[in-house]
Each structure stands twice: as C-alpha cells, then as structure tokens.
C-alpha cells in the first residue's frame, strides 16, 4: 500500500489518482480517505492529480493510541506533502479536516499551497465559551464521547442520520450513504474517536485563518446538524482575507456524498480549480 512514514514513525496511507496539478483531500471525523472517492475521480478525470490520505488512527493508517491533536495532524499533512514533493496544491477539507487544513497553514504557511476549500468545516471554533458564546455547548460533546464509549457501533448508526440529515422530509440520503459512514467510522480507533471530539470541539483556529493568503472557497449547508453554519462557515468567511462562502440551502453535513448535493459540489470544486 502507498504510505508516508511521518517524523514519529506513523504510517499514513494515501490514494494518488491521476496526473496534473495536485488536489489534496482531507477527510472529516470519523471517516477516512474513502469518503473522497467521488471527488478523487472527478478531479482525476478533469486532468488533476487527486490525493486523499487516512488520518492517523483512521482507516489504513497506523492505529496509534495518541497524537490526536491538530498540531500533530498538521505536521502529518506536511510530512505527506513533503514526501510527495507537492507544490501548487489545492487543499480540500471536510469538517474536522478543515481544522487540519487551517492549522497546517498556521504552522507551515502557504509556500506549497495554491488555494483552499473548506467544506462543512469546524473552523474557526465549534465549542461554546467566553470567546465563542454562540458555539456548541459542552454537554453535546460529552454526550458524543459517552455514546462512543458505551456502544460505538450503534452510536455510529444513529449518528449517520443527523450527519446526512436523513431525518428531514424529502431527503435524498441513501442507505448506502449511511452504511458507508458506519463502515468508515468502525475503522477508526476508539481512542482516536474520543480524543478527536475534544480536539475539534475546543481547538481555536482564529489565528490560523488570519494567516490564509490564498483564494479560499467555503461551502456549507444551512441544515448542517453536526457543524452549525452560523458558528463556523459564516464566521470563517469574515476572517479569511480572500474567501467566498457558498451556502447550500437545505443541505446536510454530508454534502460530498448525498445525491444531488454531491454533484453540485463536484462542479463547484472543478469550477474553483479552473480559476
């Protein structure tokens, strides 16, 4: 399998499809690089090089017990970009992956980066606190961790419903969408699942976003039941100097997978890459 060995010996699995200007996809929680297969094919077919890795502790990467913080994730991403010697890169990140993208730019700059896409991203901050009064309250995150520890298989099945807004009338979510979510979630370590909740809930990315100096597309659904748009996407566009926010009306957190939203996002991504 293609892997990049990081500075601490962790093996990061990745897919590498196509030839051309590189587009690197960063998955959300609790998924892995397989979540991006439709987009990998779309960009490869359009003449780009699509790359998607599994975060440490997810999918086929080393199932480590620690290192589930955004400084480590960002350094893993830097190791991957350096390993493949990628330049003029567009980074595309979903959900928790948006924090990884932001912290990468905050720690490593944009020397290798052409542009960025934040899809349903947790940035600039999710958790509620004195500096983020509109954020998600702490008990929500504690309940998530409790559900994982109590019976994670059933928890992931239940979570898939809100993830894709399958509880809304007229939704186009397939059983396959929910099954794929469960399958990828079960390939994440239980320790990683819990520690990632603390990481994406309480990491502050405001200063990272202020360091963006590349064109950035922000895409968010206004029915995102996992990462509310008002505390994330609508705030991020006000912080990033050269950012555009595209709101998908009625769309869920799982935009890149749900029929209809998926095709729209693929086209919006290709249009952005063409600029």
C-alpha positions, -999 to 999 in steps of 0.1 A, spaced: 0 0 0 12 36 -6 22 51 27 41 81 40 61 75 72 59 105 94 86 120 116 74 98 146 72 66 126 34 67 120 24 53 86 -1 74 67 -20 56 39 -30 76 9 -46 73 -26 -29 90 -55 -50 92 -87 -44 110 -120 -18 134 -132 -17 172 -132 -19 199 -106 -24 183 -72 -56 184 -52 -52 170 -17 -84 160 1 -85 159 40 -114 139 54 -136 146 84 -144 127 116 -149 97 119 -142 89 82 -111 82 61 -99 89 26 -125 67 11 -151 95 18 -135 114 -11 -136 87 -38 -162 105 -59 -142 137 -58 -109 119 -65 -124 105 -96 -139 139 -106 -106 158 -104 -86 130 -119 -110 128 -149 -107 166 -152 -69 164 -156 -58 170 -120 -39 147 -95 -62 137 -67 -47 126 -34 -65 116 -2 -50 102 30 -63 84 61 -56 104 92 -35 86 119 -58 62 138 -83 61 109 -87 37 81 -55 21 69 -31 44 87 -13 33 119 -38 28 147 -18 48 172 -30 55 207 -20 91 209 -12 121 187 -49 132 182 -44 169 182 -43 194 154 -6 203 156 2 166 151 -24 163 122 -9 194 105 26 181 108 14 147 94 0 166 64 32 185 60 51 152 60 28 139 33 32 169 11 69 168 16 71 131 9 53 135 -24 71 169 -31 37 185 -39 36 222 -50 9 245 -63 -16 224 -42 -53 230 -37 -62 216 -2 -98 205 1 -110 197 36 -143 185 52 -155 190 87 -127 183 112 -103 182 82 -109 219 79 -91 223 112 -62 203 99 -60 225 68 -62 257 89 -36 245 114 -13 234 85 -13 269 71 -9 283 106 22 262 113 37 257 78 25 286 57 13 285 21 46 280 2 32 248 -13 -4 259 -15 -23 275 -44 -58 276 -29 -81 261 -3 -116 247 1 -134 244 34 -164 221 32 -187 220 63 -156 229 83 -153 232 121 -133 265 117 -129 289 134 -142 272 165 -170 249 175 -172 248 213 -191 273 233 -170 295 257 -165 331 268 -148 340 235 -173 319 215 -208 323 231 -226 311 200 -207 278 199 -220 243 206 -224 237 244 -200 213 262 -227 187 271 -232 180 234 -196 169 231 -197 149 263 -227 130 251 -209 122 219 -179 107 238 -203 89 261 -221 73 231 -188 61 215 -176 46 248 -210 29 256 -216 12 223 -198 27 194 -213 6 166 -249 16 174 -237 52 181 -223 55 146 -255 41 131 -275 66 150 -252 95 142 -253 88 104 -289 100 105 -281 135 116 -248 136 96 -268 133 64 -300 150 76 -318 117 69 -344 129 94 -357 156 71 -387 152 48 -378 148 12 -342 140 18 -322 121 -8 -299 102 16 -294 65 6 -289 35 28 -255 32 11 -246 67 24 -254 56 60 -237 22 56 -205 37 42 -204 62 72 -207 33 97 -181 12 79 -155 40 79 -164 50 115 -157 15 127 -123 16 111 -113 45 134 -97 36 168 -120 41 197 -93 62 215 -89 84 184 -127 88 181 -129 101 216 -98 123 216 -108 138 182 -140 151 198 -120 171 223 -97 183 195 -124 196 171 -146 209 199 -121 231 217 -93 240 193 -94 277 183 -84 283 147 -90 321 145 -53 329 143 -47 302 117 -74 316 95 -59 350 96 -28 336 81 -45 324 49 -32 343 19 -46 321 -9 -81 321 -25 -105 301 -3 -139 286 -11 -161 279 18 -191 256 12 -216 248 40 -252 235 42 -277 256 61 -292 224 76 -258 211 89 -268 193 121 -233 184 130 -213 216 124 -238 246 126 -231 271 98 -237 302 120 -208 294 144 -184 282 116 -188 289 79 -205 323 83 -177 334 108 -148 319 88 -157 340 57 -154 371 77 -119 362 90 -101 347 59 -89 377 37 -98 362 3 -127 339 9 -161 332 -7 -190 315 11 -214 293 -9 -244 282 11 -263 250 0 -299 255 11 -313 226 30 -280 207 27 -266 184 54 -231 179 68 -225 151 43 -226 173 12 -199 154 -7 -219 121 -5 -256 128 -7 -271 126 -43 -278 160 -57 -255 179 -33 -226 157 -43 -229 165 -80 -233 202 -72 -202 203 -50 -181 184 -76 -190 210 -102 -183 239 -78 -150 223 -70 -140 219 -106 -150 255 -114 -129 267 -85 -99 247 -96 -103 261 -131 -98 297 -119 
